[in-house]
């Protein structure tokens, strides 16, 4: 049994090298596909981190009319804290708002001078609200805009933040969808090219196949080498893909890490190298093996 497997394996490797340029073309296209898949996986990690980072910064503020007293605002704060959707509520008084405004515009003396000339503080008190989940801001806003608070609330800045999240989510979704379409197209090309490579290998080995059938070789012994060849395409493509990705991430990481919420993409890649290897290997072997199986079933039918 072991001897038969060794012969099957040796013949599969021989077929791989015998095809030469076709094997090179097949591996090249499979490597390109695996590179795109890996980059999409990395993009998915980065975009999820960006969204999480953005969601942590997103909140809403409710501004109260100038005539609203602090007791009324504290009542609203108390009501908000009772909601399950609310994680935290921070009160910013008119004086606090004024201090922050002056600090923010300290380099604009004209604006500060105009503010000093006013008899009253024109800035409104507010409550800064943080929800447990991003999709819960809509219900919190609906609660604030109810008739119960209509007379004291001036505005809620939910809509602006909502648009930021929705636009970013749409961009990320579009990029992922485009990447998925490209990957699917490349995967189909890989299957087609590998299929033709195995078909040509079967054709060039037709005399050996006929001899083996005459001496009573098993169906597995005849088909096995071609399946091994397809799997070999996947294994070699996986190794080449990792050999390309490792230096690419190494040299690219210092240039873009400052813009990414996950820090160094090279460190992330190295930390998850085994997972990347296994995933790419499974995809590569599956593509090569499936293509070979289809070709073998079509062109090596039982006599």
Buried (B, 14 or more C-beta within 10 A) or exposed (E): EEEEEEEBBEBBBBBBEBBEEBBEBBBEBBBBBBBBBBBBBBBBBBBEBBBEEBBEEBBBBBBBEEEBEEEBBEEBBEBBEEBEBBBEBEBBBBEBBBEEBBEEEEEEEEBBEEBEEEEEBEBBBBBEBBBEEBEBBBBBBEBBBEEEBEEBBEBBBBEEBBEEBEEBBEEBEEBBEEBEEBBEEBBEBBBEBBBBBBBBBBEEBEEEBEEBEEEEBEEEBBBBBBBBBBBBBBBBBBBBBBEBBBEBBBEEBEEEBEEBBBEBBBEBBBEBEEEBBEBBBEBBBBBBBBBBBBBBEEBBEEE
